[in-house]
Amino acid sequence: MSHLEVSGLGVRYGAVHALHDVTLDVERGACVALLGANGAGKTTLLRAVGGLLAYHGGAVVSGGIRFEDRATGRADASALVARGIGQALEGRRVFAELTVAENLRIGAFAACGTRSRHAVRDELLELFPILRERLDQRAGLLSGGQQQMLAIARAIMAQPRLLLLDEPSLGLAPIVVAEIADALRRITAGGTSILLADQNTALALRATDYAYLLESGHVRTQGPTEQLVLDDTLRASYLGTSRGHEQVAQEMTA
């Protein structure tokens, strides 16, 4: 049985139909990519799953979402965090005036798991060792990559069973993207499922095994991430890149 099931989902922002009959599954412990150009519907889909649509003037108009075989209904983000769905939004959004340690404590405020906050934090500091060195530093003084690591770690402090990530590689250097991709692999190995929306093919190739390609609010195609990303026609038409097959393939081992 799938960990997350989205069935025939339709979403509107007023008169704008943003998603049309979207269906996807995320298995337990899987990391699944949402690929597509800007405006394809990736963020809208994450908002729907994470209970944030209403805050952006959107609404589900058809279909449904089930998490761990329970309909999410009209639950908002705070209720879904309590049920095991965490998220790190686009733009990192750390609390800039608070320290790294304080940001992590805030993440644990609504923890839905049974493990101690200190045990979870210790594991995250092993996953992102740079954060251990910066525990007493204000988050606003971190680099962009360090802030992204903190945003992911803060979300994991709530002990989610499903993590939603929106454009975690945005504006980051390739070496940092590779570090984050490897961390995501380790997070899923620990049993947390991930649904990742990103335009960075290197991150998708390194962190995920399966992907859905969105175009204008529809699922254009789906399949193994490598198959989708290395398809020259799909990449040029829907991912907005003209890089050659060999260059993209090299990203898989970068």
C-alpha positions as CSV (number, residue, x, y, z in Angstrom):
1,M,0.0,0.0,0.0
2,S,1.3,3.5,-0.9
3,H,2.4,5.8,1.8
4,L,0.9,8.8,-0.1
5,E,-1.8,8.5,-2.7
6,V,-3.0,11.4,-4.8
7,S,-6.0,10.5,-7.0
8,G,-7.5,12.6,-9.8
9,L,-6.6,15.8,-8.0
10,G,-7.9,19.1,-9.4
11,V,-6.9,22.4,-7.9
12,R,-8.2,26.0,-8.6
13,Y,-7.0,29.4,-7.6
14,G,-10.2,31.3,-8.3
15,A,-10.9,30.9,-12.0
16,V,-7.5,29.5,-12.7
17,H,-7.4,25.7,-13.0
18,A,-3.9,24.9,-11.7
19,L,-4.0,21.1,-11.5
20,H,-6.0,18.7,-13.7
21,D,-6.6,15.0,-12.7
22,V,-3.2,14.5,-11.1
23,T,-2.5,11.0,-9.8
24,L,0.6,9.8,-8.1
25,D,1.9,7.5,-5.4
26,V,4.8,7.6,-3.0
27,E,5.8,4.4,-1.4
28,R,7.0,4.2,2.2
29,G,10.7,5.1,2.4
30,A,10.9,6.3,-1.2
31,C,12.2,9.6,-2.6
32,V,10.1,10.7,-5.5
33,A,10.7,13.7,-7.8
34,L,8.3,16.2,-9.2
35,L,9.9,17.6,-12.4
36,G,8.7,20.3,-14.7
37,A,9.2,23.9,-15.8
38,N,8.1,26.9,-13.7
39,G,4.3,27.1,-13.6
40,A,3.9,23.3,-14.3
41,G,2.1,22.8,-11.0
42,K,4.8,21.4,-8.7
43,T,4.4,23.9,-5.9
44,T,0.7,23.7,-6.1
45,L,0.8,19.9,-5.7
46,L,3.0,20.2,-2.6
47,R,0.7,22.8,-1.1
48,A,-2.3,20.5,-1.6
49,V,-0.5,17.6,0.0
50,G,0.8,19.8,2.9
51,G,-2.4,21.6,3.7
52,L,-1.3,25.1,2.5
53,L,-3.6,25.7,-0.4
54,A,-6.1,27.9,1.5
55,Y,-3.3,30.3,2.6
56,H,-2.6,31.0,-1.1
57,G,-6.3,31.3,-2.2
58,G,-6.4,27.8,-3.7
59,A,-8.8,24.9,-3.2
60,V,-9.1,21.2,-4.1
61,V,-12.1,20.9,-6.6
62,S,-11.8,17.2,-7.5
63,G,-10.1,14.0,-6.5
64,G,-8.5,13.4,-3.2
65,I,-5.3,12.8,-1.1
66,R,-4.7,9.9,1.3
67,F,-1.8,9.6,3.7
68,E,-1.2,6.3,5.4
69,D,-4.6,5.2,4.1
70,R,-6.5,8.1,5.7
71,A,-8.0,11.0,3.7
72,T,-6.3,14.3,4.5
73,G,-9.6,16.1,3.8
74,R,-9.4,19.8,4.6
75,A,-6.8,19.5,7.3
76,D,-4.4,22.5,7.5
77,A,-0.6,22.3,7.7
78,S,-0.4,22.2,11.5
79,A,-2.8,19.3,11.7
80,L,-0.9,17.4,9.0
81,V,2.4,17.9,10.8
82,A,0.8,16.2,13.8
83,R,-0.2,13.4,11.5
84,G,3.3,13.0,10.1
85,I,3.7,15.3,7.1
86,G,6.6,17.7,7.4
87,Q,7.7,20.3,4.8
88,A,10.5,22.7,4.0
89,L,9.2,25.4,1.7
90,E,10.9,27.2,-1.2
91,G,13.2,30.0,0.0
92,R,14.4,28.1,3.2
93,R,12.5,30.5,5.5
94,V,14.7,29.9,8.6
95,F,14.2,32.2,11.6
96,A,17.1,34.5,10.7
97,E,17.4,36.2,14.2
98,L,17.4,32.9,16.1
99,T,20.4,30.6,16.4
100,V,20.7,27.3,14.6
101,A,20.0,25.5,17.9
102,E,16.8,27.6,18.5
103,N,15.6,26.9,14.9
104,L,16.0,23.1,15.6
105,R,14.1,23.4,18.9
106,I,11.2,25.1,17.1
107,G,11.1,22.3,14.6
108,A,10.6,19.8,17.4
109,F,7.7,21.7,19.0
110,A,5.0,19.7,17.2
111,A,7.0,16.4,16.9
112,C,4.7,13.5,16.0
113,G,7.2,10.7,16.8
114,T,8.1,9.1,20.1
115,R,11.9,9.6,20.0
116,S,13.6,12.1,22.2
117,R,14.3,15.6,20.7
118,H,18.0,15.2,21.7
119,A,18.3,11.8,19.9
120,V,16.8,13.2,16.7
121,R,19.0,16.4,16.9
122,D,22.1,14.3,17.3
123,E,21.4,12.3,14.2
124,L,20.7,15.4,12.2
125,L,24.0,17.0,13.3
126,E,25.8,13.9,12.1
127,L,23.9,14.2,8.8
128,F,24.7,17.9,8.5
129,P,28.0,18.3,10.5
130,I,28.3,22.0,9.5
131,L,25.3,22.7,11.6
132,R,27.0,21.4,14.7
133,E,29.8,23.9,14.2
134,R,27.2,26.7,13.9
135,L,24.7,25.8,16.7
136,D,25.2,29.1,18.5
137,Q,25.3,31.2,15.3
138,R,22.3,33.2,14.1
139,A,20.6,31.4,11.2
140,G,20.6,34.6,9.1
141,L,24.4,34.5,9.0
142,L,24.6,31.1,7.4
143,S,25.4,30.6,3.8
144,G,22.5,29.7,1.4
145,G,23.5,26.0,1.5
146,Q,23.8,25.9,5.2
147,Q,20.3,27.6,5.5
148,Q,18.9,24.9,3.3
149,M,20.4,22.2,5.4
150,L,18.9,23.9,8.5
151,A,15.5,24.1,6.9
152,I,15.5,20.4,6.1
153,A,16.9,19.5,9.6
154,R,14.2,21.7,11.3
155,A,11.5,19.9,9.4
156,I,13.0,16.5,10.3
157,M,13.0,17.5,14.0
158,A,9.2,17.0,13.9
159,Q,9.9,13.4,13.1
160,P,7.7,13.3,9.9
161,R,7.0,10.1,8.1
162,L,6.6,12.1,4.8
163,L,8.7,15.1,4.0
164,L,7.8,17.6,1.3
165,L,10.6,19.6,-0.2
166,D,10.1,22.6,-2.6
167,E,13.1,23.6,-4.7
168,P,15.8,22.7,-2.1
169,S,18.6,23.2,-4.6
170,L,17.6,26.7,-5.7
171,G,20.7,29.0,-5.9
172,L,23.1,26.5,-4.5
173,A,26.5,25.4,-5.8
174,P,26.7,21.9,-7.3
175,I,28.9,20.6,-4.5
176,V,26.2,21.7,-1.9
177,V,23.5,20.1,-4.1
178,A,25.4,16.9,-4.0
179,E,25.7,17.0,-0.2
180,I,22.0,17.6,0.2
181,A,21.1,14.8,-2.3
182,D,23.3,12.4,-0.3
183,A,21.6,13.5,2.9
184,L,18.2,12.9,1.4
185,R,19.2,9.4,0.5
186,R,20.2,8.8,4.1
187,I,16.9,10.2,5.3
188,T,14.8,7.9,3.2
189,A,17.0,5.0,4.2
190,G,15.8,5.7,7.7
191,G,12.2,5.2,6.6
192,T,11.0,8.8,5.9
193,S,9.4,9.2,2.5
194,I,10.2,12.3,0.5
195,L,8.3,14.1,-2.3
196,L,10.7,16.5,-3.9
197,A,9.9,19.3,-6.3
198,D,12.9,20.7,-8.1
199,Q,14.2,21.8,-11.5
200,N,17.7,20.6,-10.8
201,T,18.2,17.4,-12.7
202,A,21.4,16.7,-10.8
203,L,19.6,16.6,-7.5
204,A,16.8,14.5,-8.9
205,L,19.2,12.0,-10.4
206,R,21.3,11.7,-7.2
207,A,18.4,11.6,-4.7
208,T,15.5,10.0,-6.3
209,D,14.7,6.8,-8.2
210,Y,11.2,7.6,-9.6
211,A,9.8,10.8,-11.0
212,Y,6.6,12.5,-12.3
213,L,6.9,15.1,-15.0
214,L,4.3,17.8,-14.8
215,E,3.3,20.1,-17.7
216,S,0.6,22.8,-17.4
217,G,-1.0,21.1,-14.4
218,H,-1.1,17.6,-15.9
219,V,1.1,14.6,-15.3
220,R,2.8,14.4,-18.7
221,T,4.6,11.2,-18.0
222,Q,6.2,9.2,-15.2
223,G,8.9,6.6,-14.7
224,P,12.4,6.0,-13.4
225,T,14.1,9.3,-12.8
226,E,17.1,8.4,-15.0
227,Q,14.8,7.5,-17.8
228,L,13.0,10.8,-17.7
229,V,16.0,13.1,-17.2
230,L,18.1,11.4,-19.9
231,D,15.4,11.6,-22.5
232,D,16.5,14.4,-24.8
233,T,13.0,15.2,-26.1
234,L,11.5,15.4,-22.6
235,R,14.3,17.4,-21.2
236,A,14.3,20.0,-24.0
237,S,10.5,20.3,-24.1
238,Y,9.5,20.2,-20.5
239,L,12.6,20.7,-18.3
240,G,13.8,23.8,-20.1
241,T,17.3,22.6,-20.8
242,S,19.3,21.8,-23.9
243,R,22.2,20.0,-22.2
244,G,23.4,16.9,-24.0
245,H,22.9,13.4,-22.8
246,E,26.6,13.0,-21.8
247,Q,26.6,16.2,-19.6
248,V,23.4,15.1,-17.8
249,A,24.8,11.6,-17.3
250,Q,27.9,13.0,-15.7
251,E,25.7,14.7,-13.1
252,M,24.7,11.3,-11.8
253,T,28.2,10.7,-10.5
254,A,29.3,14.2,-9.7
